Amino acid sequence: MQITEMKAKVNTMEDIKTFVSYLNQFPNDVDVSSAQYVVDGKSILGVFSLDLEKPLTVKFHGEIPAELEEKLAQFKVTE
């Protein structure tokens, strides 16, 4: 299975809620990591527990549908 990766930045509680709600629209697993910690991207508590000062690494287990990629664009970070 293809792994698609992106960097994302969430700044506020509202951002996190929106971000996680978008990740929940993805049919397969999503891992979100910060430093050495990896959590389920579909878990709002998991994402809240990460260091949000730096961009997060988001790994999608499969290809991201175009409409979901458009929604996530607001959080995408290019390094």
N, C-alpha and C positions, 0 to 999 in steps of 0.2 A: 504494500500500500504506500502510496506517495505521501510524503510529509511536506506540508507547505508551511513556511515560517515567515513571521513578520514581527517587527518591533512596534510596540504601542505605548502610549503615554496616557494615563488617566490622572486627573488632578483633583477632582471633587468627588464627594459621595454620589452625586447625581451622575457623574461620568461613569463611575464604577457600576452603578445600577444599570445604566443604559448599555455599557460595554458587555456586561454579563448576560443581559437579556438578548443581545445580538448573538453572543456565542452559543446561547441555548437554542438558537435557530439552526445551528450546524448539526447535521445528522450523525456525525461521528464524534470521537473523542477530541477534546481540545486541552492541551497542557499549557499552563502559563507559568513562567519561571522568572525569578529575580535572584541573582547571585546563585547560591547552591540549592535554593528551595524551589520545588516544582509542585504546583497544585492543579486540581481539576478546574479548568477555565469556566465550567458551568456552575461553579460553587461561589456564591457571592462572599461567603465567609472566607473561603480559600483565597480569593483575590484580595480581600481586605487585609489578610494576614501578611501580604508581601510588602517589601520595601518599595513604596510608590514614588520615591524621590527620583529614581532612575527609570529609563524605559524598560518595559517588560518584554520578554521574549514569548511569543505566542506560537505554538506548534499545532497545526491542524492535521489530523490523521485523515488525509484525503484532499481532494481539490475543493477550493472555496468557490461556491456558486457566485456568479457575477453580482447578483443583487445584494448578497451579504457583504461582498467585498466593497461595494459602494457605501453601505452603511458604516462599515468599519474604517473607511478612509479618514474620517475626522479624528481618529485616534492614532493613525499610522505615523511612525517616525522614520525619517531617513537619516542615517548616520553619516 
